[in-house]
Amino acid sequence: MLDLKRQYAPLHDELLEALAHVLETQQFILGEPVAAFEEAAAERLGVKHAVGCSSGTDALWLALAAAGIGPGDAVVTTPFSFFASVSAILRADATPVLADIDPATFNLDPAAVEAVLSGPEGEKVKAILPVHLFGQCADWDAFGRIGKGRGVRLIEDAAQAWGAEWNGATGGGLGDAAAFSFYPTKNLSAAGDAGMVTTNSGDLAERVRMLRQHGMRRRYHHDEVGWNARMDGLQGAILSVKLKYIDKWNHARRAVARRYHALFHAAGLVESGTRPLHGLVLPHEVAGSRHVWHQYVIRTAKRDALREFLTERRIGSEIYYPVPLHMQEALKELGYTEGSFPEAEGAAREVLALPIFPELREGEQQAVVRAVAEFLS
């Protein structure tokens, strides 16, 4: 699925030099290495503030908490995402309310959100948390209108979408705040856990900085109960190096996705529509969006058998996500049941992520497509 060594090899000396600087200056928690990355990241994204933290999960909680989301509030998000999209809402002592996805993009469906807001739970909704899933921004024309019209906060879960754009605006600067993850598999990746909150609000940024350090604005003076959610200096140094290359890497990912498209079409394996019958439904880039292809996710009616077939041929694949959030054992108290979100449930049965990373070779992609064609034949 992913060969991180191919990315590391050409950066070996540059990364070791950056790490040596942290070791020599002993700035292991926050400090200059993190501040330098925050400044460069904010400039790259075109936002006023970027605040480094310990993980993408902590970034989600920090963004929600700093935006004033708490007890008695509800937050609308998707059932088709990583667990943290909902667990961060619960950690903020708010109530997650789910709405179904658009089957063409896998992102939160604005029409489904509107239905929630017009229903009995709508009064309590104080924020919407769309996820820019697999590297493509959610429909921000629609969510921008909803947020303004309904007077609710918009928090982007941009964990998978560094560099993604909507109508020329970069993800991370679309809503009131956004949360990024730099988990090692992400497009822009650390050497461990790390995350970031971005915003154009000075007040919100100040509150994030306070909350990530146990609620301190001054050392040992705690204004609120915060959390230990600081970024390590080593991760800040690594991310500063990698930030210089992320545009090139995202460009390469887009080329890999285009090549997959061409190879699958040439093999005659592609079906139209959103639900596969005998072949594949390919992911696509919607109008107004600049996809950064964190994952390349196909749909097939024979997903589990195809994955087993690929594994036997030593071809990596992954299922994102096999169980929708409303059907997770840990979230059963939300009160949803099987059938509550048919589009999310259908995707969970059919999606399969194929290998994609900037250094993936054309011959390797051809091998993937040949194996899929052999299976489907």
Helices and strands as residue ranges (DSSP letters): H 4-25, H 31-45, E 49-53, H 56-66, E 74-77, H 84-91, E 95-98, H 110-117, G 122-124, E 125-129, G 133-135, H 140-150, E 153-157, E 165-166, E 169-170, E 177-181, E 195-199, H 202-211, E 216-218, E 221-222, H 233-243, H 246-266, E 289-290, E 296-299, H 303-312, G 325-327, G 329-334, H 342-350, E 351-354, H 362-376
